[in-house]
Amino acid sequence: MARPEKVQKVEALNSIFNEARSVVLNDFTGLNVKKISELRKRCRQNGIEFLVVKNTLARRSLKGTPAEGLENHFEGPTALAIGRESENVSARIIAEFAKEHEAPKFKAGLLDGEVLDASEVLALSKLPSREELLSRALAGIMSPGNGLVSVLQGALRNMLYAFNAIIEKKQSEGGDSPQESK
């Protein structure tokens, strides 16, 4: 008979796999307690939940979720970096930490219900965030409009300079100003 605390852990992991935007599985071998604490702190600061899981409980929690394909990756020391707000922040935080400390290593990932292998998770970590991509897209959309405004302003400015030059020429010839000739 299953113990209630294990049933609760399986249910909690099941809901994570069903609801999270991204989950990154990593092998934290080679990290001592101090480094893992530092990694957890970085994850928390970026809205990422970092969990060390028991493989048997994790495998049980996969049943009936889009993450069923991750079952083979739950071997050896396994930690989950769970992103609920952004698709790639969890992968980016783990990758940045791994550059500094040579661990953890990516095992696999889950992105919007799709299972990713370690190389795809690494590629995901190098992508700009969703907000950065949206701002770039908006800048691209606005660019032609901004260019048109600049061109029109330049044409109006040049026309104003031409009118001022005509006025100055007439005044220097001794003629009346255009407003007085009416």
C-alpha angles and dihedrals in degrees: 000000000000119000115241095238091055091048089053092050091050091049091048092050090046091056090047091055091047098046110027119103090216138005122190119198113206140174109232096190110144096033118113124211093268093054093045089051090051090049091049090051092052090048092051091049089056098044094258123136113218116200133175106213138193108245096224092053091045092051091051091050092055095069112111095010132106087249097069089114090067093069095101092053095064097092126116122000107348132184129179126219106199121199117193100167106037134030099224109023093093091053092045094051092049092046093049091049091047091054090057098041105022089237152112104052123209116247102174142311147217121225119181091330096315120116115229128195122227095269092051090050089052090051089048090054090059095054120099116253121268091255092053091050092049092050091049091050091049091049089051091050093048095044098083091048091050090049092051092051090051092050093048092047090051092051092049091047091051091049090051090051090051092051091048090050091052091049092049091048093052091047092049090050088059095250126134120272113261091251094055095049093069 
